[in-house]
Amino acid sequence: MTPLAFGDTEGQPVACYDATAVTHAASQMREVPALMADTLEEIRRDYFDVHAGDPGAIVAVLVTPVDSDADHGLVFVAADGPLGGCGEASMFAAMLVLESRPEVRLETGAGLITARSAKDARVVLTMPPGTSRVDVAEVDYEGKRLRVRTVSVGGNVFAAVSAAELAVEISAAAAHTLTERGSALLKALSAGPARPNMLLLTTPVKSARTTSAVIWGDAILNLGPCGTGTCARYILAVEDGDVVPGSRLVHVSPFDNVFTASSVDDPGGSRAIQISGRPAVTG
């Protein structure tokens, strides 16, 4: 395995390693993390321990794809082990492998991501087509009833809760409270039937713009707007009638980092969400 670059995508620390020299016998991409467990653990230790990487970072690992239509396979590693998906890390890896090509196809456990370069050093990802299903539940928490909406997208399962219902402010100044309160809620929800691995705290959409906070892992508040979280927020905005399919939604993190989302209908009749942002190499 070879570290290609360290960097960030819209404020979120990311890295990319090349593990294509390691063979695997997977018949589908979702099998790769288990089959390459030793290699991914070696990468995890190299980035987070040897290079003292940011504990909230996500590492994209290039592997041999299963699908012959894909240019690269992509799996993800966080400080606590493999992760189902990451838009920021995918965007960073795409920037590194695009070079002069018009587009690249990245195969992930959630499906095929198509990436292309855009103006102003932006990268556009067309995420794997999937369901727009939103499951709704009322949950008792701290003596109150919370409306929890669950969305599965890009390899992650999001529990979406209004920040106002949790009585938290989404801002950089409130980062400690967001992390503490959000982590406690995610832990409680993870024990339920939906088993989300990420919490999306939302604010209302105003003029096609909204701010959210994403909490995941071991009490990690995402610094970027979260790529798969942006997809989840877009699905919810369409569900609520705040945007129409195909229109743009600006999704902002508590630290004022921004992704833009829209959607396209694919030939199979399903809808794919596009997200765009700026990845950058820092080391």
Buried (B, 14 or more C-beta within 10 A) or exposed (E): BEBBBBBBBBBBBBBBBBBBEBEBEBEEBBBBBEBBEEBBEBBBEBBBEEBEBBBBBBBBBBBBBBEEEBBBBBBBBBBEEBBBBBBBBBBBBBBBBBEEEEEBBBBBBBBBBBBBBEEEEBBBBBBBBBEBEBEEBEBEBEEEEBEBBBBBBBBBBBBBBBBEBBEBBBBEEBBEBBBBBBBBBBEBBBEEEBEBBBBBBBBEBEEBBBBBBBBBBEBBBBBBBBBBBBBBBBBBBBBEEBBEBEBBBBBBBBBEBBBBBBBEEEEEEEBBBBBBBBBEBEE
